[in-house]
Amino acid sequence: MSILSIIVAIAENGAIGQEQQLLCHLPKDLKRFKEITNGHTVIMGRKTFESLPKGALPNRKNVVLTTSPSVSFPNCIMVHSLDEALQISESEEEVFVIGGAAVYKLALEKADKLYITRIHHQFEDADTFFPEINESEWQESEREFCPADEKHAYPFTFVTYVRRS
């Protein structure tokens, strides 16, 4: 049985995206995302896959959740349910859900761990939001604050949560 983890950057107003894109460019967050997910399975919805600038993420098993039986993408495994995605990944130590909102909503009730980048800003034009997290179900295990600088327009905090047993 794999550890099911969610990895996401969330603004103060719960926003995670705008027009199929990330809210902002945070190089340190992208580096952390790559380090954490490298060598693992990443599960995403079709729209999230289509938003990736270079297609399938290298050195990861890319699993795309879609309701369309005719859609397929190069270097991806296509599935039609989260359970199907989890079944084909059950022998792995940790599996990551990387978006979008509908897939996060499906995964949140099953997730064991959350890797959240809290962006300390409100994006008023955002159109995609993370589902509400019931704080009583989670215990913070790590936290690292990153101030705004010449490469990062907004301060942010990396927070890791594990589900309370």
Secondary structure, DSSP 4 states (H G I P E B T S, - for coil): -PEEEEEEEEETTSEEEBTTB-SS--HHHHHHHHHHHTTSEEEEEHHHHHH-TTSSPTTSEEEEE-S-TT---TTEEEESSHHHHHHTTTTSSEEEE---HHHHHHHHTT-SEEEEEEESS--TT--EEPPPP-GGGEEEEEEEEE--BTTBSS-EEEEEEEE--
